[in-house]
Amino acid sequence: MSAPDFVIELANARMAARADKNWALADTLRTTIANSGYEVVDVVDGFELIEKAAFITLAFARDIRPIDLEKETTVALIVEGFTDDALESVEAIKANSDCGVVILSIGDPGALVQAMDSRTYLFAVAPGAGWGDCANTLLAKIKSTYVVIMDPSTRFIGDAITPVVAELEKGEYVAVGWRGGLINVDDEWRSVDDKGDGEVDVLFSYFMALNREAVLETGGFNLRALYYRNADIEFSLKVRQAGGRILQMELPLEQGRHHGYHDADPDYREAQSKKNYDRILERFRGKSAILSPRR
């Protein structure tokens, strides 16, 4: 049997669960095996493991089935090209934490197939998928208490999961992140000032850890956001308008080359960024009551 040892162990555990008539556990193990790239087939004397395609390809992100990696926290990345760099980010996540990892690749996932294991789920969608739709899909389909939306340009240089989960578990904040700030009201809401650690108005999607159920109740990201830039600001203000508090804190992370910004078509980048920010101004400008205390 050519399957990895950990997959064989899962299949043996599933067979034992079936013998005990623990059907719920058996089904969970079957899903875990499937997420690891194998289909388990029951035969007279046991089971066979058949290798599946390395990743799932869908026309639309929303068509993905629920993803349960049996982890309290899962880091989710939206990747569009530059997969070698993204793979390094994934490897750094797994080297510094025991969380789950879900990768949504817009287009060919390339080198990212090397990241697949029992705690890493990869699927691909057709080019042209919108960032907001992809982010909402990740929030809706990942069955973890906490989901971290993270840009593949961000790198773990230590355990960034434990401190944010500790803050989220206190229940004071529904979102905790690495970079963010306060809306500059003197600038007519046209800019964000980084004031360092503390309660903030917005978080940027370099790294934002979310109480999944709480932020889903706000409606999530705007489906009209085809591009990430400023869509995270709109999302943050939406969370604050619903009464959610947001925390910025220093974390063991570093920023690599942000391909989503520096290597995007400049005309497209600026046009989509403006569309996102125009929605922010139309919907939120002047509603100072939703902002965090000034500092």
N, C-alpha and C positions, 0 to 999 in steps of 0.2 A: 504494500500500500504506500503510494508516494506522497500522501498528504503529510504536512508537518506534524510533529509529535503532539503539539497542543491541540490541533484539530482532532486527532485520533482520540486524545483524552476526553475531549468534549463529546465525541460520538459514543465512547464507552460510558460516559456519565449519563448520556441520554438513554442508552439501552438499559442501564440500571434503573433509571427513573421509570421507564416503561414497564419494567418487570415489577416495580413497586406500585404501578398504576397511578403514578404521579404525573398525570397528563399535562398539567400546567407547566411543570418544570421541563418535561420533555419538549414541549412546544418552544419554550424559551431557549433551550439548548439548540434546537433545530435552527432558530433564528440567528443565534450567535454563530453557528457553523456556517450559515448562509452568508452572514456578514463577513466571514473570514474567507469567502471565495469558494465554498464547497457545498454541494448538495448531498445530503445523506439519504441513502436509499435502503430501506429495510429488505433483507433477504432471509431465507430460511434459517441460516445459522448465525445471523448477526446483522451486519450492515456493510454497505459499500459507500465509498466517498468519491464523488465525481467532481472534478474541478470545473468551476463555472468561469465565465468570462471575467477578466480581471476587474472590470468595473461596469456599472450600469449606465447606459446612455438613454436619455429621455428627451422628448421634444420640448417639454416644459418642466421647470423645477417643481411646480406644484403637484406633478404626477408621482413624485417619489412616495414610497410607502413609509409609515412611521419607522423611525430609527431608534432602537433601544440597545445601547452598548452597556447597559447595566452599570452606569457611572453616575454619581451625583452631579458631576460637572463635566461638560463637554465643550471643547473649543471648536468653533466652526469657522472655516476659512472659505472665502469666495476667491477663486483663482482664475485669472484670465491671462494665459500665456506666462512666460518666464518661469516655467515649472521647475527648473533646476534650483532657482532661488527659493521657491516655495517649499520644495522638498527639504532644504536646509532648515527652514523655519519649523516644519513639522517634526523633523528629527530633534530639534532643540526643545520643542514642547515636550516630547516623550522622554527626553533625557532628564528633564527637570520636574516632571509631575507624573501622576498616575491617572490623569483624566482621560476621557475619551476624546477622539479627534474625528471630526467630519469634514470632508473636503468636497466642496461643490466647484467643479471645474466648468467654466464656460468655454466649450470647445475641447480639443484634445488634451487629456491630462498628462500626456508625455511621461516624464520621469516620476510623476507622483504615484504610479502603480507600484513602485518599489516600497512605498510607505505602508501598504496594506498589511494588516495583521488583525488579531482579535479585538483590538481597541481602536482600530482606524477604519472608517467607512468612506468610500470614495464613490461619487457618481458624477456624471457629466451631462450637461445640457447643451442644446444647440447654440451656436454663436448668436449674439443679439439679445440674449436674456437680460432683463433689467436688474439692476443692483437691488432695488427695493423689493422686487418680487422674490429674488433669491434669498435675501435676508429674512423675509417673512416666512418663506418655506422652511428655512433652518430653524427658526423659532417654533414654528408649528409642529414640525415633524420629529425633532429631537426630543426624546422622552427623558430628559434630565431635569433636575430641579433648577440648576443654574446653567446657562448657556453663555459662552464668551464669543462675541462676534469680534474677530481679529483679522487685521489686514496681513497678508502673507509677507509684507516687508518688515513686520515687527518680529523681533527675535527674543526668545527667552534667554537670559543669562543667569537665571536662578529660578526658584519656585515662585511664580507669580500667581498661582492658583490659591494656595492656602490663605494668604492675607485677604484676598477679595472675598472668598467664601466666608471667612470669619466675619467680615463686615456685613455681608448680605444676611447671614444667619441671625444677626442682632435684630433685623426687621426694621431698622430705621431708614435704610436706603434700599431702593429697588434696582439701582444701577451703580456700579463702581467701575472706575476706569483710570487710565494712566495719564491721558492728556485731555484737557478741556478748558473751561473758563467761564467768565461772566459776560453776558451780553453788555456791550457798551451802549448804554442808553443815551449818552451825550452825543454819540455818533449816529443817532437815529436808528439804532439796532443794526447797523451795517457791519459791525465787527465784533470779535470776541477777544477779551483780554484774559491772558493766562495769569491767574493770581496764585498758582501753586496749590498745594494740598488743602482740602477743605470742601465744603458744600459748594456746588457749582450749578450753573444753569444748563450747561451742555457738556457732553463728552464727545470725543472724536473716536471714529471707528478703527483707529490703530489698535485699540484693545478696550472693549467695554464688556464687563461681566454683568449679566442680567438675571434677575429673578424671573424666570421664564413666564410663569402664569401671570404674575403681576403686570408685566409689560404687554403681554398678549391682550389683557383686558383694555389697554389703551388703544388697541387697533394696530399696533406695530408700525412698520415703516410705510411710507407713502408709495403706492404702486406706480405712481407717475415718476418716481425717481429712477431714471435709467442709469444714472451715474452716481457714484457714492458721495462726491464732494457736496457738502452742505445738507445732504440727506440725513446725516447723523445729527446735525444741529436741529433740523425740523423734528426728528424723532425725539430728541431730548426735551424740546419744549413741549411736545405733545405729552410726554410722560409727566412733566412738571404741571401742565395744565390739569392733568387728571389727579394731581395731589401726590405724585411720587417724588421722592427726594433722591438727589444724585450726588455722588461723592467722587472727588478726584484724589488720588493718592500716588505717591512715588512707588514704583514697582521695579523689580529686577528685569527690565526690558531694555532693548536698544533698537534704534531705527536703522534699517538698511535702505537701499535705494527704493523709493516708492514708485514702482513702475506704473501704478495706476494714475499717478499724476505726471511724473517726468517723461514717461514714454507714451502718453496718450496723445492723440491728435489735438493740437492746441485749440483749434477752432471748435471741435466737438467738446473738449473739456470746458472751455469758457462758456459756450452756449448752454450746456446742460447744468453747469454750476450756477449760472445766472437764473435759469428756470427754477432750480431748487430754492435759491435764496429769495426770488420774487414771491414764491408761495409763503415763505417764512414771514416776509414783511406784510403781505396781505392778511395773513391769518393771525399773527401774534403781535406785531408792532404796536406799542402803546399799552399792552396788557401787563403792566409792571407787577401786578399782584401775583403772577405766576413765577416771578423770578426769585432766586435765593437771596438771602441777606447780602447786602453789599459789603465788601471788604477791600 
